[in-house]
Amino acid sequence: MPSPRSVATLLLAVACGGAGAGATADTSQSAGDTAVGIEAPADIAAVEPVSAAARADSAPITASQVELDALASAMIIPVQGVQSSALHDAYAEARGGRVHEAIDILAPRGTPVLSAADGKLMKVHESVAGGHMVYAADASDRFVLMYGHLERYADGLQPGMALRQGQVIGYVGTSGNANANTPHLHFAIARGRPSVAWWRGTAVNPYPLLHR
Ligand SMILES: [Zn+2]
């Protein structure tokens, strides 16, 4: 059986930590999480039985430009009231020894987090680094959309339920390793096959898809 580390970039590695400890939401675009508790990728595979299909389908998939354009057209900014001009491209920043591979969308604690696209809820997951997390599939089953550091989940979330673009799935917070002074949504996207493996895919930068 291949090591989970060998197959592709793994989504669960929420690498918010390490940047700008002590920054405040008012003065910094960085989420400034403290560098604690980066979760090992193996942890997530351990909580999810790996099916034969998932093992057979473990080759990394790279998103094509056509696929990225289609996803961009299908998405909204997943935090209520945030304009594209307020987004900051932190995808390639180093955080606690990793590359961030996500964007952090700053908003007051408790701001509704919205499903960025139509699709399906794959998993609600408790992570040391990411805290209260939601993993969803887009409608094409090509992309995993990952939402982290939630204050709490929306009521009634069930794995497998359909999601509509704009549906409230949770609320902005600081769960996991987020700086308590900097509530934000950690939002990541990966190209994979979420119906086969919701935790795995090749990371895609959300910023150019949302900043249009
Ligand atoms: Zn982050």
Residues whose N, C-alpha, C, O or C-beta is under 5 A from the ligand:
A	BS01	ZN	C16 A102 I103 D104 H186
